[in-house]
Amino acid sequence: MAIANHVIRRRAFYAWRRVWRGSAIQIPLSTTDATHARRLAAAATAAASVGWGLLDAGRITLHDAKQEIHRAVQNERLALDYEAAGGDPEHSRPGGRAFYFFFNLAADGPDDEPEPSKKTGQPSPDTTNAAEPSARPVDSAPLPPDAAPNIPDAADAAQTPIRPPVSSASSVVPAITPAQHPDTPPQPRTEASGPGPHMMQEIVTRLGKMDKRTGRASDKTIEQCAGIAALFVELTGVADVRAIRQHHIAVFVDGMDRLPPVYRRSAAERDKPIAEIIAGAEASGVKCGLSSATINRNLIQIGKILEFAKSQGIRVNPDINPSSLRRFEKKNAKDDRDPFTPEDVKRIFAAPVWSGAKSAKRRRQPGSVVVKDWLYWVPLIAAYTGARREEICGLETADVEDEDGIPVFRIRPNTRRGIKNAQSERRIPIHSHLIDLGFLDYVRDQRERNRPHLFHDLNRKSAKSQIGDSTAYLWRNIQHDQIGPQEKKSFHSFRHYAVQGLRAESDVEKHVRAELFGHLVGDIEDDRYGGRAPVATLRAAVEALPRVF
């Protein structure tokens, strides 16, 4: 037996479903609680009772109606959370909240009424910033539900038959501006916030320019920050940082918990609203939720954006604390990737790439051909330096230098890529086995050919990808050929192999290892005031790593 009209159940979760002229609208209620489902469904039904007339009049599309109903449900979910936290239920009536929001969106008025904004010569609030999500200044006070238009309560509307469609355009409710972000709690209606220094995207742009100018972040990190800000706006509907409150951070985290781990990768999904992506994932039963590491990273970036806004003189609510919602995993970070064992490394470098392949194009089949290109050198450099894949793949010929007669790699930002953080900038002596194999001759040859990139045939697959991504397919196959399927081992396992190898060497001091691998020592005095180790000391440490063949 159904718990309420238009409520269905999908596995353990409830959903609201109605059909309009043969087209179904289904809204996930995202709850297993029947009482909550009834109330959320009431909000959906109340919103739909307004939407049907607008659909019949051609004022909105079915997609617009679905977005508004979804928004009303999300708004009601926030009201339930507010009451669960001890808030006054009288200030979160289903009808008042849902209808107040619905009618706020209808600010333009019917077509046959003059627009006040045109009389004053001021831009219309609904068109000035059509590309920006709804956002309000920080000192705006929410209008109580009682001050909303005289609309019946959602609970009453749920029990009342939907009125017949209106045939006359002049008698319908004023047109609704389609919501851009259906998963968003409504904000009290105030003067429209146009583009300006207080808008999230503008702040992120300025922050990115500053980080690029000062070298504090790579292009990838800057682009990532912009994407996180866009996701925040899409999930919360708040684009003005002055309007952000702590509960918006909670809504952001809730949205990330409901997103599928991989989304908007396909062309079909690229332009799909985030609410539809979430609804589709929940309906399909796939495992949802971004990883704890991703959620934490995104919260850190939002905190960074807000701190930057404050530094620019923009008023930000002082009670906001994104870090309070960070996730803490019990598992040790060391468990993320297993190191290659010395036996693994021996088997890997016994592959045809290094021992002799059938031809330049058949590198996995044994033969007598050895091609000394990126596929030959990059894994060897990883085994003898413990450097990260992108640090190696993005090397330029200028990054191979001589210091006090010792050839070294300079790991530093260059024209191809940045580096992970400040301590990642370092120099690593080149292992004698690499020199014996002809690596310095290879570098010299690239310079003579006027190739600034050390591995000129490695390029990004797209603007958002890493240079090292183009090595992934071949490397995976070689690793599988040599040591079999081992999910917890990857190219990064070379780094763990080198770290563990030097840790086992009692003659290599901790601060020397930290300098070679771009780590902090963990001691404030050493990290802040400790000088760099002599390059001869670093070379002795590197030479402690055994030859791989």
C-alpha positions as CSV (number, residue, x, y, z in Angstrom):
1,M,0.0,0.0,0.0
2,A,1.3,3.5,-1.0
3,I,2.2,5.7,2.0
4,A,0.8,8.8,0.1
5,N,-0.4,9.9,-3.3
6,H,2.2,9.8,-6.1
7,V,4.8,8.2,-3.8
8,I,6.6,5.1,-5.0
9,R,9.5,3.1,-3.6
10,R,12.7,2.1,-5.4
11,R,14.6,-0.4,-3.3
12,A,14.7,1.2,0.2
13,F,14.2,4.8,-1.0
14,Y,11.1,6.7,-1.8
15,A,10.4,8.8,-4.9
16,W,7.6,11.1,-6.1
17,R,6.2,10.4,-9.5
18,R,3.5,12.1,-11.7
19,V,2.6,12.0,-15.3
20,W,1.7,15.1,-17.3
21,R,0.3,14.5,-20.8
22,G,2.1,11.2,-21.2
23,S,5.4,12.4,-19.8
24,A,6.6,11.2,-16.4
25,I,8.3,13.3,-13.9
26,Q,10.0,11.4,-11.2
27,I,11.8,13.1,-8.3
28,P,14.0,11.2,-5.8
29,L,13.0,11.9,-2.2
30,S,16.3,10.4,-1.0
31,T,14.9,9.1,2.2
32,T,13.8,5.7,3.7
33,D,11.7,7.3,6.3
34,A,7.9,7.1,5.4
35,T,7.0,10.2,7.5
36,H,9.7,12.3,5.8
37,A,8.7,10.9,2.4
38,R,5.1,12.0,2.9
39,R,6.1,15.6,3.8
40,L,8.6,15.8,0.9
41,A,6.0,14.4,-1.5
42,A,3.5,17.1,-0.2
43,A,6.0,19.8,-1.2
44,A,6.4,18.2,-4.6
45,T,2.7,18.0,-5.2
46,A,2.2,21.6,-4.0
47,A,4.8,22.8,-6.4
48,A,3.4,20.7,-9.3
49,S,-0.1,22.2,-8.7
50,V,1.3,25.5,-9.8
51,G,3.5,24.1,-12.5
52,W,0.8,22.2,-14.5
53,G,-1.1,25.5,-15.4
54,L,2.1,27.1,-16.5
55,L,3.0,24.1,-18.7
56,D,-0.5,24.2,-20.3
57,A,0.0,27.9,-21.0
58,G,3.4,27.3,-22.6
59,R,5.1,29.5,-20.0
60,I,7.6,26.8,-19.0
61,T,8.9,23.6,-20.4
62,L,8.6,20.1,-18.8
63,H,12.2,20.3,-17.9
64,D,11.7,23.6,-16.1
65,A,8.8,22.2,-14.1
66,K,10.8,19.2,-13.1
67,Q,13.6,21.5,-11.9
68,E,11.2,23.6,-9.8
69,I,9.6,20.5,-8.2
70,H,13.0,19.1,-7.5
71,R,14.1,22.4,-5.9
72,A,10.9,22.4,-3.7
73,V,11.8,18.9,-2.5
74,Q,15.3,19.9,-1.7
75,N,14.1,23.0,0.1
76,E,11.8,20.9,2.2
77,R,14.6,18.5,3.0
78,L,16.6,21.4,4.4
79,A,13.5,22.3,6.5
80,L,13.5,18.8,8.0
81,D,17.2,19.1,8.7
82,Y,16.6,22.5,10.4
83,E,13.9,21.0,12.6
84,A,16.0,18.0,13.4
85,A,18.7,20.3,14.7
86,G,16.2,22.0,17.1
87,G,14.8,24.7,14.8
88,D,11.2,25.9,15.2
89,P,8.9,23.9,12.9
90,E,6.6,27.0,12.6
91,H,9.3,28.7,10.6
92,S,9.7,25.8,8.1
93,R,6.1,25.1,7.0
94,P,6.1,23.0,3.8
95,G,3.7,25.2,2.0
96,G,5.2,28.5,2.9
97,R,8.7,27.5,1.9
98,A,7.9,25.7,-1.3
99,F,5.4,28.3,-2.6
100,Y,7.4,31.3,-1.4
101,F,10.3,30.1,-3.5
102,F,8.1,29.2,-6.5
103,F,6.5,32.7,-6.5
104,N,9.7,34.5,-6.0
105,L,10.8,33.1,-9.3
106,A,7.7,34.6,-10.9
107,A,8.9,38.2,-10.4
108,D,8.5,39.3,-14.0
109,G,4.7,39.5,-13.9
110,P,2.2,38.6,-16.7
111,D,3.0,39.7,-20.2
112,D,0.2,42.3,-20.2
113,E,1.6,44.1,-17.2
114,P,4.4,46.8,-17.5
115,E,7.8,46.0,-16.1
116,P,8.7,48.5,-13.4
117,S,12.4,48.1,-14.1
118,K,11.9,49.5,-17.6
119,K,10.1,52.6,-16.2
120,T,13.1,53.4,-14.1
121,G,15.6,52.6,-16.7
122,Q,17.2,50.0,-14.4
123,P,17.9,46.5,-15.8
124,S,15.4,43.8,-14.9
125,P,16.5,41.7,-12.0
126,D,15.6,38.6,-13.9
127,T,17.7,39.4,-16.9
128,T,20.6,41.4,-15.6
129,N,22.5,38.3,-14.5
130,A,20.8,35.4,-16.3
131,A,24.0,33.5,-16.5
132,E,24.6,33.6,-12.8
133,P,22.9,31.5,-10.2
134,S,20.7,33.2,-7.6
135,A,22.6,34.7,-4.8
136,R,22.0,37.3,-2.1
137,P,24.1,39.7,0.0
138,V,25.3,38.7,3.4
139,D,23.1,41.0,5.4
140,S,19.8,40.0,3.8
141,A,17.2,38.7,6.3
142,P,15.0,35.8,5.2
143,L,11.4,36.7,4.7
144,P,9.2,34.6,6.9
145,P,7.0,32.0,5.2
146,D,4.0,33.9,6.5
147,A,4.9,36.9,4.3
148,A,4.7,34.8,1.2
149,P,1.8,35.1,-1.2
150,N,-1.5,33.7,0.1
151,I,-1.0,30.1,-1.1
152,P,-2.5,27.0,0.6
153,D,-0.2,24.9,2.7
154,A,1.6,22.1,0.8
155,A,0.1,19.6,3.1
156,D,-3.4,20.8,2.2
157,A,-2.5,21.0,-1.4
158,A,-1.5,17.3,-1.3
159,Q,-5.0,16.4,-0.3
160,T,-6.7,18.8,-2.9
161,P,-7.4,17.7,-6.4
162,I,-5.3,19.5,-9.0
163,R,-7.3,22.2,-10.7
164,P,-8.0,21.9,-14.4
165,P,-5.5,23.4,-16.7
166,V,-6.1,27.1,-17.5
167,S,-6.8,27.8,-21.1
168,S,-6.3,31.6,-21.0
169,A,-2.8,33.0,-20.8
170,S,-4.1,36.1,-19.1
171,S,-5.4,34.1,-16.1
172,V,-2.4,32.0,-15.3
173,V,0.2,32.6,-12.6
174,P,3.1,34.9,-13.8
175,A,5.8,33.1,-15.6
176,I,8.5,31.3,-13.7
177,T,12.1,32.0,-14.6
178,P,13.6,28.5,-15.1
179,A,15.9,27.6,-12.1
180,Q,19.5,27.0,-13.1
181,H,20.3,24.9,-10.1
182,P,17.5,22.5,-9.0
183,D,19.4,21.0,-6.2
184,T,19.5,24.3,-4.4
185,P,17.9,25.7,-1.2
186,P,16.1,29.0,-2.0
187,Q,17.6,32.3,-0.9
188,P,15.4,35.2,0.3
189,R,14.6,37.5,-2.6
190,T,16.5,40.7,-2.5
191,E,18.0,43.1,-5.0
192,A,19.6,41.0,-7.8
193,S,23.3,40.4,-7.6
194,G,24.9,41.2,-10.9
195,P,28.5,40.4,-11.9
196,G,30.9,41.9,-9.5
197,P,34.0,41.3,-7.3
198,H,31.8,39.4,-4.8
199,M,30.7,36.7,-7.2
200,M,32.4,33.3,-6.8
201,Q,33.6,33.0,-10.4
202,E,35.1,36.4,-10.3
203,I,36.9,35.7,-7.1
204,V,38.3,32.4,-8.4
205,T,39.5,34.1,-11.6
206,R,41.4,36.7,-9.5
207,L,42.8,34.0,-7.2
208,G,44.0,31.9,-10.1
209,K,45.8,34.9,-11.7
210,M,47.5,35.6,-8.4
211,D,48.5,32.0,-7.9
212,K,49.8,31.8,-11.5
213,R,51.8,35.1,-11.1
214,T,53.4,34.0,-7.8
215,G,53.9,30.4,-8.8
216,R,51.8,29.1,-5.9
217,A,49.8,26.7,-8.0
218,S,50.1,24.8,-11.3
219,D,47.7,25.4,-14.2
220,K,46.0,22.1,-13.3
221,T,45.4,23.2,-9.7
222,I,44.0,26.6,-10.8
223,E,41.7,24.9,-13.3
224,Q,40.7,22.3,-10.6
225,C,39.8,25.2,-8.2
226,A,37.6,26.8,-10.8
227,G,35.8,23.5,-11.4
228,I,35.2,23.0,-7.6
229,A,33.8,26.6,-7.4
230,A,31.5,25.9,-10.3
231,L,30.3,22.6,-8.6
232,F,29.7,24.5,-5.4
233,V,27.5,27.1,-7.2
234,E,25.6,24.4,-9.0
235,L,24.9,22.3,-5.9
236,T,24.0,25.2,-3.6
237,G,22.7,27.9,-6.0
238,V,24.8,30.5,-4.2
239,A,27.2,32.5,-6.4
240,D,27.7,35.5,-4.1
241,V,30.2,34.7,-1.4
242,R,28.6,37.2,0.9
243,A,25.5,35.0,1.0
244,I,27.2,31.8,1.8
245,R,26.4,30.2,5.2
246,Q,27.6,27.1,6.9
247,H,24.5,25.2,5.9
248,H,25.4,25.8,2.2
249,I,28.7,24.0,2.9
250,A,26.7,21.1,4.3
251,V,24.5,21.1,1.2
252,F,27.7,21.0,-0.9
253,V,29.0,18.0,1.0
254,D,25.6,16.3,0.8
255,G,25.6,16.8,-3.0
256,M,29.1,15.3,-3.3
257,D,27.9,12.3,-1.3
258,R,25.1,11.8,-3.8
259,L,27.2,12.2,-7.0
260,P,28.5,9.2,-8.8
261,P,32.3,8.9,-8.5
262,V,32.6,9.5,-12.3
263,Y,30.3,12.0,-14.0
264,R,30.2,14.3,-17.0
265,R,32.8,12.3,-18.8
266,S,30.6,11.4,-21.7
267,A,29.2,13.7,-24.3
268,A,25.6,12.8,-23.4
269,E,26.2,13.8,-19.8
270,R,28.4,16.8,-20.2
271,D,25.6,19.4,-20.3
272,K,23.2,17.6,-18.1
273,P,22.0,19.4,-14.9
274,I,23.7,18.1,-11.8
275,A,20.3,17.2,-10.3
276,E,19.5,14.9,-13.2
277,I,22.9,13.2,-12.8
278,I,22.2,12.6,-9.1
279,A,18.7,11.4,-9.8
280,G,19.8,9.1,-12.5
281,A,22.5,7.6,-10.3
282,E,20.1,7.1,-7.4
283,A,17.5,5.5,-9.7
284,S,20.1,3.1,-11.2
285,G,21.3,1.9,-7.8
286,V,25.0,2.6,-8.6
287,K,27.3,3.3,-5.7
288,C,27.3,7.1,-5.2
289,G,29.6,9.5,-3.4
290,L,32.9,11.1,-4.2
291,S,35.8,9.7,-2.2
292,S,36.7,11.2,1.1
293,A,40.0,12.5,-0.3
294,T,38.1,14.3,-3.1
295,I,35.5,15.8,-0.7
296,N,38.3,17.0,1.6
297,R,40.2,18.5,-1.2
298,N,37.1,20.4,-2.4
299,L,36.4,21.7,1.1
300,I,40.0,22.9,1.4
301,Q,39.6,24.8,-1.9
302,I,36.3,26.4,-0.9
303,G,38.0,27.5,2.3
304,K,40.9,29.0,0.3
305,I,38.4,30.9,-1.9
306,L,36.6,32.4,1.0
307,E,39.9,33.3,2.8
308,F,41.0,35.1,-0.4
309,A,37.7,36.9,-0.7
310,K,38.1,38.2,2.9
311,S,41.6,39.3,2.1
312,Q,40.1,41.4,-0.8
313,G,37.8,43.2,1.6
314,I,34.7,41.2,0.8
315,R,32.5,40.4,3.8
316,V,32.3,36.7,4.4
317,N,30.3,35.2,7.2
318,P,32.7,34.5,10.1
319,D,30.9,31.4,11.2
320,I,31.7,29.5,8.0
321,N,34.1,26.6,8.6
322,P,34.4,24.2,5.7
323,S,37.1,22.1,7.5
324,S,34.5,21.1,10.1
325,L,32.9,18.8,7.5
326,R,36.1,17.1,6.4
327,R,36.2,13.3,6.4
328,F,38.8,11.4,8.3
329,E,39.6,7.9,7.1
330,K,40.9,5.2,9.4
331,K,43.1,3.6,6.8
332,N,46.7,4.5,6.6
333,A,47.8,6.6,3.6
334,K,50.6,4.0,3.0
335,D,47.9,1.5,2.0
336,D,46.9,3.5,-1.1
337,R,49.6,2.0,-3.3
338,D,51.9,-0.9,-2.6
339,P,55.6,-0.5,-3.5
340,F,57.3,-2.6,-6.1
341,T,59.4,-5.2,-4.4
342,P,63.0,-5.7,-5.6
343,E,61.8,-8.9,-7.3
344,D,59.1,-7.0,-9.1
345,V,61.6,-4.4,-10.4
346,K,63.9,-7.2,-11.7
347,R,61.1,-8.8,-13.5
348,I,59.8,-5.5,-15.0
349,F,63.2,-4.5,-16.4
350,A,63.6,-8.0,-17.9
351,A,60.9,-7.0,-20.3
352,P,61.7,-6.8,-24.1
353,V,61.7,-2.9,-23.9
354,W,65.0,-3.2,-22.1
355,S,66.3,-6.6,-23.1
356,G,65.4,-6.5,-26.8
357,A,62.1,-6.2,-28.6
358,K,60.9,-7.6,-31.9
359,S,60.6,-4.1,-33.5
360,A,60.1,-0.4,-32.6
361,K,56.4,-1.0,-32.8
362,R,56.3,-4.4,-31.1
363,R,58.0,-3.5,-27.9
364,R,56.3,-6.2,-25.8
365,Q,57.5,-9.1,-28.0
366,P,61.1,-10.4,-27.5
367,G,63.7,-9.7,-30.1
368,S,66.9,-7.8,-30.6
369,V,65.7,-4.2,-31.0
370,V,66.2,-1.7,-28.2
371,V,64.8,1.8,-28.7
372,K,65.9,4.4,-26.2
373,D,62.9,6.7,-26.1
374,W,60.6,7.8,-23.3
375,L,59.3,4.2,-22.8
376,Y,62.9,3.1,-22.2
377,W,64.0,6.0,-20.0
378,V,61.0,7.1,-18.0
379,P,60.6,3.9,-15.9
380,L,64.4,3.7,-15.3
381,I,64.4,7.3,-14.1
382,A,61.5,6.5,-11.7
383,A,63.4,3.5,-10.3
384,Y,66.6,5.5,-9.7
385,T,65.0,8.8,-8.4
386,G,61.6,8.0,-6.9
387,A,60.3,11.1,-8.8
388,R,56.6,11.4,-9.6
389,R,55.4,10.4,-13.1
390,E,54.5,13.9,-14.1
391,E,57.8,15.3,-12.8
392,I,59.7,12.9,-15.1
393,C,57.5,13.1,-18.2
394,G,57.4,16.9,-18.1
395,L,61.2,17.3,-17.9
396,E,62.9,19.7,-20.3
397,T,66.4,19.4,-21.6
398,A,67.3,22.5,-19.5
399,D,66.3,20.5,-16.4
400,V,69.4,18.3,-16.7
401,E,72.3,20.2,-15.3
402,D,75.8,19.9,-13.9
403,E,76.4,20.9,-10.3
404,D,80.0,20.7,-9.0
405,G,80.8,18.2,-11.7
406,I,77.8,15.9,-10.9
407,P,74.9,15.6,-13.4
408,V,71.5,16.3,-11.8
409,F,67.8,16.4,-12.5
410,R,66.2,19.8,-11.6
411,I,62.7,19.1,-10.5
412,R,61.1,22.5,-10.8
413,P,58.2,24.3,-12.6
414,N,58.8,24.7,-16.3
415,T,56.9,25.6,-19.5
416,R,55.3,22.1,-19.6
417,R,54.1,21.5,-16.1
418,G,54.2,22.7,-12.5
419,I,55.1,20.8,-9.4
420,K,53.0,19.5,-6.6
421,N,54.2,21.9,-3.8
422,A,57.1,24.1,-2.7
423,Q,59.1,21.3,-1.2
424,S,58.9,19.3,-4.4
425,E,61.4,21.7,-6.0
426,R,64.7,19.9,-5.7
427,R,67.7,18.4,-7.4
428,I,68.4,14.7,-7.8
429,P,71.8,13.4,-8.9
430,I,71.6,11.1,-11.9
431,H,72.4,7.5,-11.0
432,S,75.5,6.0,-12.6
433,H,73.6,3.2,-14.3
434,L,71.6,5.8,-16.2
435,I,74.8,7.4,-17.3
436,D,76.3,4.0,-18.3
437,L,73.2,3.3,-20.4
438,G,73.8,6.5,-22.4
439,F,71.2,8.9,-20.8
440,L,73.5,12.0,-21.0
441,D,74.1,11.1,-24.7
442,Y,70.3,11.0,-25.2
443,V,70.0,14.5,-23.5
444,R,72.7,15.9,-25.7
445,D,71.0,14.5,-28.9
446,Q,67.7,16.2,-27.9
447,R,69.5,19.5,-27.5
448,E,71.3,19.2,-30.8
449,R,67.9,18.6,-32.4
450,N,66.6,21.8,-30.8
451,R,64.0,19.9,-28.8
452,P,63.3,21.7,-25.5
453,H,61.3,18.8,-24.2
454,L,63.3,15.9,-23.0
455,F,60.6,13.4,-24.1
456,H,59.2,15.3,-27.1
457,D,56.9,12.4,-28.1
458,L,54.9,12.6,-24.8
459,N,52.0,15.1,-25.0
460,R,48.8,15.7,-23.2
461,K,45.8,13.9,-24.6
462,S,43.7,16.9,-23.7
463,A,44.0,20.3,-22.0
464,K,42.9,18.8,-18.7
465,S,45.0,15.7,-18.8
466,Q,48.6,15.1,-17.5
467,I,51.5,14.5,-19.8
468,G,52.1,11.2,-18.1
469,D,48.6,10.0,-18.9
470,S,49.8,9.2,-22.4
471,T,52.1,6.6,-20.9
472,A,49.4,4.8,-19.0
473,Y,48.2,2.3,-21.6
474,L,51.6,0.9,-22.6
475,W,52.9,0.9,-19.0
476,R,49.8,-1.0,-17.7
477,N,50.4,-3.7,-20.3
478,I,54.1,-4.0,-19.6
479,Q,53.5,-4.2,-15.8
480,H,50.8,-6.8,-16.3
481,D,53.0,-8.8,-18.7
482,Q,55.9,-8.9,-16.2
483,I,54.3,-9.2,-12.7
484,G,50.7,-10.1,-13.4
485,P,47.5,-8.3,-12.2
486,Q,48.2,-6.4,-9.0
487,E,45.6,-3.7,-8.5
488,K,47.5,-1.9,-5.7
489,K,50.6,-1.5,-7.8
490,S,51.1,1.2,-10.5
491,F,53.8,3.4,-11.9
492,H,53.7,5.3,-8.6
493,S,54.9,2.1,-6.9
494,F,58.4,3.0,-8.2
495,R,58.3,6.0,-5.8
496,H,57.5,3.8,-2.8
497,Y,60.1,1.3,-3.9
498,A,62.8,4.0,-3.9
499,V,61.6,5.5,-0.6
500,Q,61.7,2.1,1.1
501,G,65.0,1.2,-0.5
502,L,66.7,4.3,1.0
503,R,65.0,3.9,4.3
504,A,66.6,0.5,4.6
505,E,70.0,2.1,4.2
506,S,71.2,3.2,7.6
507,D,73.8,5.5,6.1
508,V,71.2,7.7,4.4
509,E,69.9,10.2,6.9
510,K,66.2,11.2,7.1
511,H,66.7,14.8,6.0
512,V,68.7,13.6,2.9
513,R,65.8,11.2,2.0
514,A,63.3,14.0,2.4
515,E,65.3,16.3,0.1
516,L,65.6,13.7,-2.6
517,F,61.9,12.8,-2.6
518,G,60.5,16.4,-2.0
519,H,59.1,15.6,1.4
520,L,59.0,17.7,4.6
521,V,61.1,16.2,7.4
522,G,58.2,16.7,9.9
523,D,60.5,18.7,12.2
524,I,59.8,22.4,12.2
525,E,63.4,23.3,12.9
526,D,64.7,21.1,10.1
527,D,62.0,22.1,7.6
528,R,62.3,25.9,8.2
529,Y,66.0,26.3,9.0
530,G,67.8,23.2,7.7
531,G,70.0,23.9,4.8
532,R,70.3,21.8,1.6
533,A,72.5,18.8,1.6
534,P,75.7,18.9,-0.5
535,V,75.1,17.4,-3.9
536,A,77.9,14.8,-3.2
537,T,75.8,13.6,-0.2
538,L,72.7,13.3,-2.4
539,R,74.7,11.4,-5.0
540,A,75.9,8.9,-2.4
541,A,72.3,8.3,-1.3
542,V,71.1,7.8,-4.9
543,E,73.9,5.3,-5.6
544,A,72.7,3.3,-2.6
545,L,69.8,2.2,-4.9
546,P,70.8,-1.1,-6.5
547,R,71.1,-1.5,-10.3
548,V,67.9,-2.9,-11.8
549,F,69.6,-5.1,-14.4
